[in-house]
Amino acid sequence: MAKKKKRALRRKKRQIRLSYKDNHHIFFMKRNWSRTPYNKIRLFHYCIIPIPRDTLHKYIHMHMNDIPLPEPIAVEEALKQLRMLDSAGVLHDSDSIEKRLSVLAALFDCAAQPTANALRKQLELVYRFYSEKPP
């Protein structure tokens, strides 16, 4: 096989591998968020988003350990608000990760400030990733 052809095949494989998408749970780590009522909000459809696995997903988890657990009452209230927004047609599966993080941080403001701050940090990481990414 010619040298140029081998190089082109390797480049194509690399591009395919980088385009894989993975489901990112906004509320992570699973071991902390797997208990009820935390699991309900973690598995809510608006809190899971497909993002590029080898780039953005890796970047978020590399720079952030986890989202701190709020009080169960705050989670139940946020989940109630999310369901209400969803039934009103405000939440869409096509919403960007930036919008989802902003909405979720606003829901946890005042009731669970450390959780809201961690969601804003995750939002900041997404913004930083897209600003540092070469064109």
N, C-alpha and C positions, 0 to 999 in steps of 0.2 A: 504494500500500500504506500502510496506517495506521502511524503512528509507533510505537504499542505493539507491533504485529505485527513490525515490523522489529527492534525492540529485543529481543523474545523470540527471534527467529531468530538474532540475533547471540549472545545468551546461550547458546542451545542449541549453536551451533557451538563456542563457547569451551569448554563443558563436555565435548563430545565430544572435542575436541582434547586436553584435559588428561587424558582417561582412557586414552589410548593407552599400551600397555605395550611395553617394549623389553627385549630380553635383555641383562642385565648380566653381564659376565664378571668374577667376583670378582678374578681375577688379570689385571690390566691394566698396562700398555699392550701392545697386540698386537705391536708391533715388538720388544719385549724378550722376550715370552713365546711367540713363534712357533717357536722352535727346539726340537728334541728334547732332552731329555725334558720341557722346560717346557710344550710344546704339549699333551702328553698330559694333564697335570693341568689346564691352562687349559680344555680341551675336555671334561673329565669332567662328566657330567650334573649332578652335585651342585654344581659350581662355576659354573654358569650359572643365573641366576634371572630370570624376567620381573618387572620393576618398572615403575612409572609413569615414562614417558620425560621428560616436561617438568617433573617435579617432583623426585622423589627421585634419579633417575639423573643428572639435570643437576646437582643439589646435590652429589652425591658427586664427580663429575668436576671440578666447579668448585673444590672445597676440597682436592683430593688429586691429586698428579701421577701417581704410579704405585706399584706394589708392587715393592719391591726383589727382585732375583733371589737365591735361595739357592744353595747348592752343588747340583750335579746329584744327588749321593748323597742329600741331604735330600729332594729332590723325589721321587726314586724310592721312598724309604722312606715318605713321606707318601702317595703314590699307592697303594702296597701296603696301607697301613693303611686308606685310603678304600675300596679294593676289598673288603677283609676286612669292614669295617663294612657295606658295601652287601650283600654276600652273607649276612651275619647278619641283615639286615632292619632295621638301625638307621637307615639313611638313607632319607628319603622325599622325593619330589618336592614334597610339600605343606609341607615345612619352611620356616619363615620365613627371611628373610635374616639375622636376628639369630642364629638357631641355627646356620646354615651358617657364618657368620663365626666364631662361638665354637668350633665343632668344628675348623675349619681352623687357627685360631690355636693351639689346643691341640696340633694335630699338628706344628706348626712350632716349638713352644716348645723351647728349649735347642739344637735342631739348627740352627735359623736364626732367631735372635732378631730381627734387623731385619725379616724378613718377618712374623713373628708380631706384632711391634709395629705394623707397617703395617696388618695385618688388624684389629687391635684399634682402630686409629685410624679405619678404615672403619666398624667397628661403632659407635664413638662418634659418628661423623657421622650414622649412621642414627638412633641414639637422639636426637641433638640435633635432627635434622630433624623427627621425630615429636613432640618436646616443644615445638618452636617453632611447629608448624603450628597455625593457628587452627581452632577446632572447626567 
